[in-house]
Amino acid sequence: MPLSGPAVATVALFHAVSSWGDLMSPLIFLNRQQLMTLPVGITIFKGMYTYDMPRLMAASAMVSAPMMILFIFTQKYFVRGIALTE
């Protein structure tokens, strides 16, 4: 059981990253704009024919920052989990 810790942490990290960036599920299941997730907000932030690229890039950086911080804190488990699979 102690050897499965890094593998479980790696799978949890992959799941968190995939759930954080999910776009289609919130579009399908949520019907109020107050409940929408950040990736959906970025797509709504874009206009129909024009978009403000500097603000869009700033919003994208702010949305990706929590996942980068999560990866920094779980990097040792991630590397250990990858090393155990060889």
C-alpha positions as CSV (number, residue, x, y, z in Angstrom):
1,M,0.0,0.0,0.0
2,P,2.7,2.6,0.7
3,L,4.1,2.1,-2.9
4,S,0.7,3.1,-4.4
5,G,0.8,6.6,-2.9
6,P,2.7,8.3,-5.8
7,A,0.6,6.5,-8.4
8,V,-2.6,7.6,-6.7
9,A,-1.2,11.2,-6.4
10,T,-0.3,11.1,-10.1
11,V,-3.8,10.0,-11.1
12,A,-5.4,12.6,-8.9
13,L,-3.2,15.3,-10.5
14,F,-4.2,14.2,-14.0
15,H,-7.9,14.1,-13.0
16,A,-7.7,17.6,-11.4
17,V,-6.1,19.1,-14.5
18,S,-8.6,17.4,-16.9
19,S,-11.6,18.5,-14.7
20,W,-10.2,22.1,-14.4
21,G,-10.0,22.6,-18.1
22,D,-13.2,20.8,-19.1
23,L,-15.3,22.9,-21.4
24,M,-18.1,20.6,-22.8
25,S,-19.6,19.2,-19.6
26,P,-20.4,22.6,-18.0
27,L,-21.8,23.8,-21.3
28,I,-24.1,20.8,-21.4
29,F,-25.2,20.5,-17.8
30,L,-25.2,24.1,-16.5
31,N,-27.9,26.6,-17.5
32,R,-27.1,29.6,-15.4
33,Q,-24.2,31.9,-16.1
34,Q,-23.4,32.3,-12.4
35,L,-22.6,28.5,-12.2
36,M,-20.3,28.4,-15.3
37,T,-16.7,27.4,-14.9
38,L,-13.7,29.5,-15.9
39,P,-13.0,27.9,-19.3
40,V,-16.6,28.6,-20.3
41,G,-16.1,32.2,-19.0
42,I,-13.2,32.6,-21.3
43,T,-15.2,31.5,-24.3
44,I,-18.0,33.9,-23.3
45,F,-15.4,36.6,-22.8
46,K,-14.7,36.4,-26.6
47,G,-17.0,38.4,-28.8
48,M,-18.8,37.0,-31.8
49,Y,-16.6,38.6,-34.5
50,T,-13.9,40.4,-32.5
51,Y,-12.0,39.8,-29.3
52,D,-9.5,41.7,-27.2
53,M,-6.4,39.6,-27.3
54,P,-4.5,41.1,-24.4
55,R,-7.4,40.7,-22.0
56,L,-8.1,37.2,-23.3
57,M,-4.4,36.2,-22.7
58,A,-4.5,37.7,-19.2
59,A,-7.6,35.8,-18.4
60,S,-6.1,32.6,-19.7
61,A,-3.0,33.1,-17.6
62,M,-5.1,33.7,-14.5
63,V,-7.1,30.5,-15.2
64,S,-4.0,28.3,-15.7
65,A,-2.2,29.7,-12.6
66,P,-3.9,27.5,-10.0
67,M,-3.0,24.3,-12.0
68,M,0.6,25.4,-12.2
69,I,0.7,26.0,-8.5
70,L,-0.9,22.6,-7.9
71,F,1.7,20.9,-10.1
72,I,4.5,22.7,-8.3
73,F,3.3,21.3,-5.0
74,T,2.7,17.8,-6.3
75,Q,5.7,17.5,-8.6
76,K,7.7,15.2,-6.4
77,Y,4.7,12.7,-6.2
78,F,4.3,13.0,-10.0
79,V,7.9,12.3,-10.7
80,R,8.0,9.4,-8.2
81,G,4.9,7.9,-9.8
82,I,6.4,8.0,-13.2
83,A,9.6,6.5,-12.0
84,L,7.8,3.6,-10.3
85,T,6.2,2.6,-13.6
86,E,9.4,1.5,-15.3
